[in-house]
Amino acid sequence: GGVEALSALLANGSDVGKSYAQQALKELGPLAEYASRLQSENASLKRQLAGDDVVDLCDGDASPPAKKRNALRDAHDEQQSSTLKRVKEEKDAVEGARDRTDA
């Protein structure tokens, strides 16, 4: 929070305040940039977390949220299931026909 305050003082402060703010920001240099990046990343992660189901790990009775599925994965799974079902049906039909010819 200090970098924002110094930036505001630099923009809106008195001449003496601007001088001190400029000197402090100059001294902070890379540290101020690093802190700014961390704050930005933290805000981004908080936004992402707000969209997800969150489990309170302190609550022993809570169950984990169901994993989110995507449409492509669901379509692929459905296609694989239908192909497997068709192959099994064909196999059963061939075995049934073979059994009838053997008898």
C-alpha positions as a LaTeX table, in Angstrom:
\begin{tabular}{lrrr}
\hline
Residue & $x$ (\AA) & $y$ (\AA) & $z$ (\AA) \\
\hline
Gly1 & 0.00 & 0.00 & 0.00 \\
Gly2 & 2.92 & 2.37 & 0.50 \\
Val3 & 3.85 & 2.60 & $-3.18$ \\
Glu4 & 0.35 & 3.78 & $-4.09$ \\
Ala5 & 0.47 & 6.38 & $-1.33$ \\
Leu6 & 3.85 & 7.64 & $-2.54$ \\
Ser7 & 2.59 & 7.77 & $-6.12$ \\
Ala8 & $-0.45$ & 9.77 & $-5.01$ \\
Leu9 & 1.77 & 12.11 & $-3.01$ \\
Leu10 & 4.02 & 12.54 & $-6.04$ \\
Ala11 & 1.04 & 13.42 & $-8.20$ \\
Asn12 & $-0.92$ & 15.59 & $-5.77$ \\
Gly13 & 1.34 & 16.62 & $-2.90$ \\
Ser14 & 3.15 & 19.78 & $-2.03$ \\
Asp15 & 6.56 & 20.48 & $-3.49$ \\
Val16 & 8.30 & 19.12 & $-0.39$ \\
Gly17 & 6.01 & 16.06 & $-0.34$ \\
Lys18 & 6.65 & 15.45 & $-4.03$ \\
Ser19 & 10.37 & 15.64 & $-3.42$ \\
Tyr20 & 10.25 & 13.11 & $-0.59$ \\
Ala21 & 7.92 & 10.82 & $-2.55$ \\
Gln22 & 10.18 & 10.94 & $-5.61$ \\
Gln23 & 13.23 & 10.14 & $-3.49$ \\
Ala24 & 11.46 & 7.27 & $-1.71$ \\
Leu25 & 10.20 & 5.76 & $-4.97$ \\
Lys26 & 13.70 & 6.06 & $-6.42$ \\
Glu27 & 15.11 & 4.23 & $-3.38$ \\
Leu28 & 12.49 & 1.49 & $-3.66$ \\
Gly29 & 13.09 & 1.00 & $-7.39$ \\
Pro30 & 12.94 & $-2.72$ & $-8.25$ \\
Leu31 & 11.32 & $-3.55$ & $-4.92$ \\
Ala32 & 8.35 & $-1.33$ & $-5.75$ \\
Glu33 & 7.97 & $-3.00$ & $-9.15$ \\
Tyr34 & 8.16 & $-6.45$ & $-7.55$ \\
Ala35 & 5.56 & $-5.51$ & $-4.93$ \\
Ser36 & 3.29 & $-4.15$ & $-7.65$ \\
Arg37 & 3.58 & $-7.39$ & $-9.66$ \\
Leu38 & 2.82 & $-9.45$ & $-6.55$ \\
Gln39 & $-0.25$ & $-7.33$ & $-5.77$ \\
Ser40 & $-1.46$ & $-7.71$ & $-9.34$ \\
Glu41 & $-0.93$ & $-11.48$ & $-9.29$ \\
Asn42 & $-2.65$ & $-11.74$ & $-5.92$ \\
Ala43 & $-5.68$ & $-9.83$ & $-7.21$ \\
Ser44 & $-5.82$ & $-12.08$ & $-10.27$ \\
Leu45 & $-5.69$ & $-15.22$ & $-8.15$ \\
Lys46 & $-8.43$ & $-13.89$ & $-5.88$ \\
Arg47 & $-10.65$ & $-13.27$ & $-8.93$ \\
Gln48 & $-10.01$ & $-16.81$ & $-10.15$ \\
Leu49 & $-10.70$ & $-18.24$ & $-6.71$ \\
Ala50 & $-13.98$ & $-16.35$ & $-6.45$ \\
Gly51 & $-15.26$ & $-18.25$ & $-9.50$ \\
Asp52 & $-14.36$ & $-21.70$ & $-8.19$ \\
Asp53 & $-16.07$ & $-23.80$ & $-5.55$ \\
Val54 & $-14.02$ & $-23.47$ & $-2.40$ \\
Val55 & $-13.81$ & $-26.10$ & 0.31 \\
Asp56 & $-13.09$ & $-24.94$ & 3.83 \\
Leu57 & $-10.33$ & $-27.28$ & 4.95 \\
Cys58 & $-11.10$ & $-26.50$ & 8.59 \\
Asp59 & $-14.56$ & $-28.07$ & 8.24 \\
Gly60 & $-14.16$ & $-31.85$ & 8.48 \\
Asp61 & $-17.65$ & $-32.58$ & 7.09 \\
Ala62 & $-17.15$ & $-30.72$ & 3.80 \\
Ser63 & $-16.87$ & $-32.81$ & 0.67 \\
Pro64 & $-14.63$ & $-31.69$ & $-2.18$ \\
Pro65 & $-16.36$ & $-30.01$ & $-5.09$ \\
Ala66 & $-17.10$ & $-32.02$ & $-8.21$ \\
Lys67 & $-14.50$ & $-31.53$ & $-10.88$ \\
Lys68 & $-15.60$ & $-29.25$ & $-13.64$ \\
Arg69 & $-16.11$ & $-30.94$ & $-16.97$ \\
Asn70 & $-15.75$ & $-29.37$ & $-20.32$ \\
Ala71 & $-17.88$ & $-29.96$ & $-23.38$ \\
Leu72 & $-15.05$ & $-31.36$ & $-25.50$ \\
Arg73 & $-14.14$ & $-33.98$ & $-22.87$ \\
Asp74 & $-17.82$ & $-34.93$ & $-22.46$ \\
Ala75 & $-18.30$ & $-35.30$ & $-26.24$ \\
His76 & $-15.16$ & $-37.42$ & $-26.52$ \\
Asp77 & $-16.23$ & $-39.65$ & $-23.63$ \\
Glu78 & $-19.68$ & $-40.10$ & $-25.16$ \\
Gln79 & $-18.18$ & $-41.00$ & $-28.54$ \\
Gln80 & $-15.80$ & $-43.50$ & $-26.95$ \\
Ser81 & $-18.64$ & $-45.09$ & $-24.98$ \\
Ser82 & $-20.86$ & $-45.44$ & $-28.05$ \\
Thr83 & $-17.99$ & $-46.92$ & $-30.09$ \\
Leu84 & $-17.23$ & $-49.42$ & $-27.33$ \\
Lys85 & $-20.90$ & $-50.38$ & $-27.06$ \\
Arg86 & $-21.13$ & $-50.89$ & $-30.85$ \\
Val87 & $-17.97$ & $-53.04$ & $-30.92$ \\
Lys88 & $-19.27$ & $-55.20$ & $-28.07$ \\
Glu89 & $-22.61$ & $-55.64$ & $-29.84$ \\
Glu90 & $-20.81$ & $-56.67$ & $-33.07$ \\
Lys91 & $-18.63$ & $-59.10$ & $-31.13$ \\
Asp92 & $-21.68$ & $-60.67$ & $-29.46$ \\
Ala93 & $-23.43$ & $-60.95$ & $-32.85$ \\
Val94 & $-20.41$ & $-62.67$ & $-34.43$ \\
Glu95 & $-20.04$ & $-65.08$ & $-31.51$ \\
Gly96 & $-23.77$ & $-65.84$ & $-31.62$ \\
Ala97 & $-23.63$ & $-66.56$ & $-35.35$ \\
Arg98 & $-20.58$ & $-68.78$ & $-34.86$ \\
Asp99 & $-22.34$ & $-70.71$ & $-32.10$ \\
Arg100 & $-25.41$ & $-71.28$ & $-34.35$ \\
Thr101 & $-23.27$ & $-72.58$ & $-37.23$ \\
Asp102 & $-21.33$ & $-74.88$ & $-34.91$ \\
Ala103 & $-24.48$ & $-76.48$ & $-33.53$ \\
\hline
\end{tabular}
